[in-house]
Amino acid sequence: MAAEGLTARMQAGMSIDRDMLALLGDLRAAGRSVALVSNSFGTGTYDGVDLATVADVVVISSEVGIRKPSRRIYEIACTRLGVAPEESVMIDDLQQNLDGAARIGIGGVLHTSAADTRRQLAERFGITA
């Protein structure tokens, strides 16, 4: 198969989780800093989303040359946010990405739904929005 259009074909099945965007907005409104760390081929994955309203910092793997679960991409996000890894919590739908973040002391929430993520943030980390 031709490489032309490969990225578009790979991203065709992806959709934006609007409930999760609302949770991130709530966290920011409550004074929590938010970083978006994404293994994507650019910001086109987020067409239709104003990333500045979603996150204080955006770290895209194709822009920094590092992919999750490398600890270096999480270090970049923490540095840009001005927070220590131990003060951070990562939300991801893949356990291997949470494991990578944990290697530098970042707590993790395995995301299955925005409601469950909100519950885990409150119960495990005392983070409410």
C-alpha positions as CSV (number, residue, x, y, z in Angstrom):
1,M,0.0,0.0,0.0
2,A,1.3,3.5,-0.8
3,A,2.6,5.7,1.9
4,E,0.6,8.6,0.6
5,G,-2.3,9.2,3.0
6,L,-0.9,6.8,5.6
7,T,-1.2,9.2,8.5
8,A,-4.8,10.0,7.6
9,R,-5.7,6.4,7.4
10,M,-4.1,5.7,10.7
11,Q,-6.0,8.5,12.4
12,A,-9.3,7.8,10.7
13,G,-10.7,5.7,13.5
14,M,-9.7,8.1,16.2
15,S,-12.2,10.5,17.9
16,I,-11.9,13.2,20.5
17,D,-13.3,12.2,23.9
18,R,-15.4,15.3,24.7
19,D,-16.1,14.2,28.3
20,M,-12.4,14.0,28.9
21,L,-11.9,17.5,27.4
22,A,-14.5,18.7,29.9
23,L,-12.7,17.0,32.8
24,L,-9.4,18.7,31.7
25,G,-11.2,22.0,31.5
26,D,-12.6,21.5,35.0
27,L,-9.1,20.7,36.3
28,R,-7.7,23.8,34.8
29,A,-10.5,25.9,36.1
30,A,-9.7,24.5,39.6
31,G,-6.1,25.8,39.2
32,R,-4.5,22.5,38.2
33,S,-1.8,22.6,35.5
34,V,-2.4,20.3,32.6
35,A,0.0,18.9,30.0
36,L,-1.1,17.0,26.9
37,V,1.6,14.4,26.0
38,S,0.7,12.7,22.7
39,N,2.2,10.1,20.4
40,S,0.9,11.7,17.3
41,F,2.1,12.9,13.9
42,G,1.4,16.5,14.6
43,T,-1.5,18.6,15.9
44,G,-3.7,17.6,13.0
45,T,-4.9,14.7,15.3
46,Y,-6.6,17.4,17.3
47,D,-8.3,19.3,14.5
48,G,-11.4,21.0,15.9
49,V,-10.0,21.2,19.4
50,D,-8.5,24.5,20.8
51,L,-5.4,22.9,22.5
52,A,-4.8,26.2,24.4
53,T,-8.1,25.7,26.3
54,V,-7.3,22.0,26.9
55,A,-3.7,22.2,28.2
56,D,-1.2,24.6,29.6
57,V,1.6,22.7,27.8
58,V,1.4,20.5,24.7
59,V,4.2,17.9,24.0
60,I,3.7,16.1,20.6
61,S,6.1,13.2,20.0
62,S,6.7,14.1,16.4
63,E,7.8,17.6,17.5
64,V,10.2,16.5,20.2
65,G,11.5,13.3,18.6
66,I,10.6,11.2,21.6
67,R,7.6,8.9,22.0
68,K,5.7,7.6,25.1
69,P,6.6,5.5,27.1
70,S,10.1,7.1,27.1
71,R,10.7,8.8,30.4
72,R,12.3,11.7,28.5
73,I,9.0,12.9,27.1
74,Y,7.4,13.0,30.5
75,E,10.5,15.0,31.8
76,I,9.9,17.5,29.0
77,A,6.3,17.9,30.0
78,C,7.1,18.4,33.7
79,T,9.9,20.9,32.9
80,R,7.6,22.9,30.7
81,L,4.9,22.9,33.4
82,G,7.4,23.7,36.1
83,V,6.4,20.8,38.3
84,A,8.3,17.9,39.7
85,P,7.4,14.4,38.5
86,E,6.5,13.4,42.0
87,E,3.9,16.2,42.1
88,S,2.3,15.0,38.8
89,V,-0.4,12.5,37.8
90,M,-0.6,11.0,34.3
91,I,-3.8,9.9,32.7
92,D,-3.5,7.5,29.8
93,D,-5.4,4.7,28.2
94,L,-2.3,2.4,27.9
95,Q,-0.7,0.8,30.9
96,Q,2.8,0.8,29.2
97,N,2.7,4.6,29.1
98,L,1.8,4.9,32.7
99,D,4.6,2.5,33.5
100,G,7.0,4.8,31.6
101,A,5.9,7.8,33.6
102,A,6.1,5.8,36.9
103,R,9.8,5.3,36.3
104,I,10.4,8.9,37.0
105,G,7.9,9.1,39.9
106,I,4.7,10.2,38.1
107,G,1.5,8.7,39.5
108,G,-0.9,7.2,37.0
109,V,-4.6,6.7,36.3
110,L,-5.6,4.2,33.6
111,H,-8.3,5.9,31.6
112,T,-11.4,4.0,30.6
113,S,-13.9,6.8,30.9
114,A,-14.0,10.4,32.0
115,A,-16.2,9.5,34.9
116,D,-13.9,6.8,36.1
117,T,-10.9,9.0,35.7
118,R,-12.5,11.7,37.7
119,R,-13.3,9.2,40.4
120,Q,-9.8,7.8,40.5
121,L,-8.2,11.3,40.6
122,A,-10.4,12.1,43.7
123,E,-10.0,8.8,45.5
124,R,-6.4,8.0,44.8
125,F,-4.8,11.5,44.6
126,G,-7.3,13.9,46.3
127,I,-7.6,15.8,43.1
128,T,-11.1,17.2,42.5
129,A,-12.4,19.6,39.9
